[in-house]
Amino acid sequence: MSDTPLELSAAEAKRLLWEAHPGEMLLLDCRTPDEHATAKIAGALLVPMQELPERIGELDAWKTKPIIVHCHHGVRSLRVTHWLRERGFPNVSSMQGGIEAWSTDVDTSVPRY
């Protein structure tokens, strides 16, 4: 069993992504392309939740590395986190509150919707 937490706050995700482990973690955006066009976090890889089963191979390089998944409010990202963990990705966490929390707690320049 992994020591990776199931969920992280937006502030903790920022700290891990850009301060503690820059370039060593994947930020995975599981929202729709339309949502991504409205608001995005720089550097995030967009793989919509509904496309994940056929695109999971794109994540093979991250199988044992840390991944933080985000969506709009944190519901879809938690589902994707569980789904990826069930498929052998032990170091996946969901960002609580999604991009909404990121917009309010980390980077207010990211539009809210």
N, C-alpha and C positions, 0 to 999 in steps of 0.2 A: 504494500500500500504506500502511496506517495505521501510525502509531508506537505505537498502543495495544497494550499487552502482552496476550497471550492469557490469561494467568492473573495474579491478584493474591493476595497473602496476605490473611487476614481483617484484620490490623492495617492494611495499606495500604488496603484497601477502606474501613475506618472513617475513616482519615485523609482520603481523597479525598471521601467522602460527606459528612462532618460537619465537617471542618476546612478543607480546601483549597478545596472547591467546594460548599459547602452549597446544596442546592436546585437545583443545576445538573446532577445526575446521577440516573439512575434505578436503583434497586435492584430487580431482577426476580427473584421467587421462582418457580422452575419446578417446585416439589414439588406433591404432591397436596393437595387441600383438608383431608384428615384430618391430614397432616403439618403443614400450616400451622396447624391448630387446636391441635396439640400444642405447637408452638414457632414463634415468628415474630420477625422483626426489624422494629422500628417503622418505618413508612414504606415498606416493601417492597410492590410490586405483585404479587399472585398471578396468574400465568398458567401453569397446569400444562402441562408439556412436551407432553402428548398433545393439548392444546387449542390450542397455538400456531399451527398452520397456519390454523385458522379465525379466530383472534383476532389475527393479526399486524397488522391494521389499527389496533388499539388502540395500537400502538407507533409509528405513523407520525410523530408529533410528535417522537420521539426518534431518527429515522433517522440524523441526523448528530451527535447528542449522545452523551455517554458513558453507557453502560449497564454495570452490573455484575450478572451473573447468579449466583444461588446456588441450591443444592439441599441435600441432607443431607450428603453427603461430597465433592462436587465432580465426580462422574462425569457426571451428567445436565446440570449447568450447563456443562460443557465441550462436550458435544454440542450444546446449545442455542446456545452462543457460536459454534461453527463454522457451525451452520445459519443463524443470523442474519447472520453475516458473508457467507455465500454469497448471501444475499438483499439485499445492499446496505446493511447496517448495519456500517460499518467500525470503529466505536468501542466495540465490545463486548468485555468481559473476563469471565472466569469467576473466582469466588472459590474459591481452593484450599481444600480441606477442608470447604467448605460451612458450614452453620449449626453443625455440630459444632465446627469451628475457631473460629467466632464465639463460641460458648458457652464455650470454654476459654480463648481468647486475648484476647477483647474485652469480652464482657459475660456474666459468670457467672450473671446472673439469668435468662438465656434457658435454658429447660430443655433437657437433653440427652435423647435417646431412641435 
